[in-house]
Amino acid sequence: MFDCIILGSGPAGLTAAIYCGRAKKNTLVLAGASLGGQTGEIAKLENYPGWAGSGMELIMFMKKQASSFGAKFEFASATDIKFNDDGTFTVICDNGKSMDAKTIILATGAMARRLEIDGAREFFGHGVSYCATCDGFFYNGRDVLVIGGGNAALNDALYLADVAKNVTIIYRKSEFFRAEAVLRDRVKERENIKCMFNTELKSISKKPDSERLIATTTNGDEIETDGIFVAIGHEANTDYLSETIKRDDMGRIAPESLPHGMFVAGDVHSNIKMQIATAVGTGCSAAMDAIAYLNSKE
Ligand SMILES: Cc1cc2nc3c(=O)[nH]c(=O)nc-3n(C[C@H](O)[C@H](O)[C@H](O)COP(=O)(O)OP(=O)(O)OC[C@H]3O[C@@H](n4cnc5c(N)ncnc54)[C@H](O)[C@@H]3O)c2cc1C
């Protein structure tokens, strides 16, 4: 029986592992298929305070720190969690194993919904981005497109308008129906934001002999740009959880609906900004709650 099983080995899960390990709790990190989550994909991380390097280097450092305090690692994914009558939990894994724990920290992250058109995958990280806060800085004084029309897309456009020269929002509907009025007004006020409604992209290609991209719409129009920021929603990794746990429209977990002894951290937590700094903060907080819960039972 583990004191705590932490699901996920991104920054939220690893931070929780450091705290639980240092509190001498018998801790297992169920790391998922690979170490590091989304942070492991970041080539150049510039906005996590105190760090200059790749995301994977940060993750390796955090893992070493967690291991040094006794946290164990298992590379498998949870497929189910059973709530036992005595208040403990059993985690069922995709490698056929099952493990018991007194507390669980859910830190399984989220994934940006991908743009499924030709070129979107090829140019991901080379002009196509799913995170304006992360990559916007690289487009200082340049032209960018934002794909989407919800609050996230409009927030991204406003963020990028402070950095880029021109921002064009491409939205498939005739108005920003789903976005808050205050954001719509702010977008309207910005001289360097243009909106193209009733427009969808069909493909992305590279302009010959240039670093610029060509975004081709379904009408056949070609838009030349330096970067394409996709903001069409996120989906949390929560397939392993029972339907009784309340989730928002992205599948993120509302902490108040969790049973005693179960805690949530990072991108899978509803209502947090999806960044490494917040993942680390909520990982710390979930671990401290789990430790206090365990201590109250001893
Ligand atoms: C390309 C890219 C660039 C980014 N750039 C930045 C940046 O510059 N700055 C910044 O602050 N943020 C950036 N972000 C966002 C940042 O990476 C995330 O906010 C952060 O990684 C969230 O951490 P997390 O631990 O909550 O989740 P994740 O990093 O998503 O980790 C989730 C973990 O859960 C595991 N998992 C999933 N399902 C299961 C399961 N069923 N059982 C067990 N484990 C499971 C996964 O394998 C993974 O280990 C970027 C994201 C991307 C994709």
The ligand as an SDF file (V2000), in Angstrom:
LIG
                    3D

 53 58  0  0  0  0  0  0  0  0999 V2000
    4.6440   22.7110  -27.3080 C   0  0  0  0  0  0  0  0  0  0  0  0
    4.3440   23.2860  -25.9380 C   0  0  0  0  0  0  0  0  0  0  0  0
    5.0570   24.3760  -25.5080 C   0  0  0  0  0  0  0  0  0  0  0  0
    4.8030   24.8890  -24.2410 C   0  0  0  0  0  0  0  0  0  0  0  0
    5.5810   25.9390  -23.8190 N   0  0  0  0  0  0  0  0  0  0  0  0
    5.4240   26.3950  -22.5530 C   0  0  0  0  0  0  0  0  0  0  0  0
    6.2640   27.4380  -22.0640 C   0  0  0  0  0  0  0  0  0  0  0  0
    7.1250   27.9660  -22.7780 O   0  0  0  0  0  0  0  0  0  0  0  0
    6.0650   27.8390  -20.7770 N   0  0  0  0  0  0  0  0  0  0  0  0
    5.1020   27.3190  -19.9640 C   0  0  0  0  0  0  0  0  0  0  0  0
    5.0020   27.7040  -18.7950 O   0  0  0  0  0  0  0  0  0  0  0  0
    4.2860   26.3380  -20.4230 N   0  0  0  0  0  0  0  0  0  0  0  0
    4.4230   25.8650  -21.6780 C   0  0  0  0  0  0  0  0  0  0  0  0
    3.5910   24.8960  -22.1540 N   0  0  0  0  0  0  0  0  0  0  0  0
    2.5230   24.4040  -21.2670 C   0  0  0  0  0  0  0  0  0  0  0  0
    3.1330   23.4360  -20.2110 C   0  0  0  0  0  0  0  0  0  0  0  0
    3.9550   22.4930  -20.8520 O   0  0  0  0  0  0  0  0  0  0  0  0
    2.0320   22.7710  -19.4280 C   0  0  0  0  0  0  0  0  0  0  0  0
    1.2140   23.7510  -18.8240 O   0  0  0  0  0  0  0  0  0  0  0  0
    2.6000   21.8630  -18.3390 C   0  0  0  0  0  0  0  0  0  0  0  0
    3.4310   20.8570  -18.9080 O   0  0  0  0  0  0  0  0  0  0  0  0
    1.4800   21.1960  -17.5530 C   0  0  0  0  0  0  0  0  0  0  0  0
    2.0550   20.3170  -16.6600 O   0  0  0  0  0  0  0  0  0  0  0  0
    1.2570   19.0760  -16.0490 P   0  0  0  0  0  0  0  0  0  0  0  0
    2.2150   18.3700  -15.1770 O   0  0  0  0  0  0  0  0  0  0  0  0
   -0.0190   19.5500  -15.5000 O   0  0  0  0  0  0  0  0  0  0  0  0
    0.8300   18.1780  -17.2930 O   0  0  0  0  0  0  0  0  0  0  0  0
    1.6530   17.5400  -18.4770 P   0  0  0  0  0  0  0  0  0  0  0  0
    2.9290   18.2140  -18.7060 O   0  0  0  0  0  0  0  0  0  0  0  0
    0.6950   17.4540  -19.6080 O   0  0  0  0  0  0  0  0  0  0  0  0
    1.9790   16.0590  -17.9730 O   0  0  0  0  0  0  0  0  0  0  0  0
    0.9490   15.1240  -17.8560 C   0  0  0  0  0  0  0  0  0  0  0  0
    1.5530   13.7900  -17.4850 C   0  0  0  0  0  0  0  0  0  0  0  0
    0.4990   12.8500  -17.2600 O   0  0  0  0  0  0  0  0  0  0  0  0
    0.7990   11.6330  -17.9280 C   0  0  0  0  0  0  0  0  0  0  0  0
   -0.4650   10.9250  -18.1640 N   0  0  0  0  0  0  0  0  0  0  0  0
   -1.4540   11.1960  -19.0500 C   0  0  0  0  0  0  0  0  0  0  0  0
   -2.4570   10.2920  -18.9370 N   0  0  0  0  0  0  0  0  0  0  0  0
   -2.0870    9.4520  -17.9330 C   0  0  0  0  0  0  0  0  0  0  0  0
   -2.6950    8.3130  -17.3190 C   0  0  0  0  0  0  0  0  0  0  0  0
   -3.8850    7.8330  -17.7250 N   0  0  0  0  0  0  0  0  0  0  0  0
   -2.0230    7.6730  -16.3080 N   0  0  0  0  0  0  0  0  0  0  0  0
   -0.8150    8.1280  -15.8720 C   0  0  0  0  0  0  0  0  0  0  0  0
   -0.1930    9.2080  -16.4170 N   0  0  0  0  0  0  0  0  0  0  0  0
   -0.8220    9.8460  -17.4310 C   0  0  0  0  0  0  0  0  0  0  0  0
    1.5560   12.0610  -19.1630 C   0  0  0  0  0  0  0  0  0  0  0  0
    2.3180   10.9900  -19.6980 O   0  0  0  0  0  0  0  0  0  0  0  0
    2.4370   13.1540  -18.5560 C   0  0  0  0  0  0  0  0  0  0  0  0
    3.5380   12.5760  -17.9080 O   0  0  0  0  0  0  0  0  0  0  0  0
    3.8060   24.3340  -23.4080 C   0  0  0  0  0  0  0  0  0  0  0  0
    3.0500   23.2540  -23.8720 C   0  0  0  0  0  0  0  0  0  0  0  0
    3.3240   22.7240  -25.1190 C   0  0  0  0  0  0  0  0  0  0  0  0
    2.5360   21.5290  -25.5960 C   0  0  0  0  0  0  0  0  0  0  0  0
  1  2  1  0
  2  3  1  0
  2 52  2  0
  3  4  2  0
  4  5  1  0
  4 50  1  0
  5  6  2  0
  6  7  1  0
  6 13  1  0
  7  8  2  0
  7  9  1  0
  9 10  1  0
 10 11  2  0
 10 12  1  0
 12 13  2  0
 13 14  1  0
 14 15  1  0
 14 50  1  0
 15 16  1  0
 16 17  1  0
 16 18  1  0
 18 19  1  0
 18 20  1  0
 20 21  1  0
 20 22  1  0
 22 23  1  0
 23 24  1  0
 24 25  2  0
 24 26  1  0
 24 27  1  0
 27 28  1  0
 28 29  2  0
 28 30  1  0
 28 31  1  0
 31 32  1  0
 32 33  1  0
 33 34  1  0
 33 48  1  0
 34 35  1  0
 35 36  1  0
 35 46  1  0
 36 37  1  0
 36 45  1  0
 37 38  2  0
 38 39  1  0
 39 40  1  0
 39 45  2  0
 40 41  1  0
 40 42  2  0
 42 43  1  0
 43 44  2  0
 44 45  1  0
 46 47  1  0
 46 48  1  0
 48 49  1  0
 50 51  2  0
 51 52  1  0
 52 53  1  0
M  END
$$$$
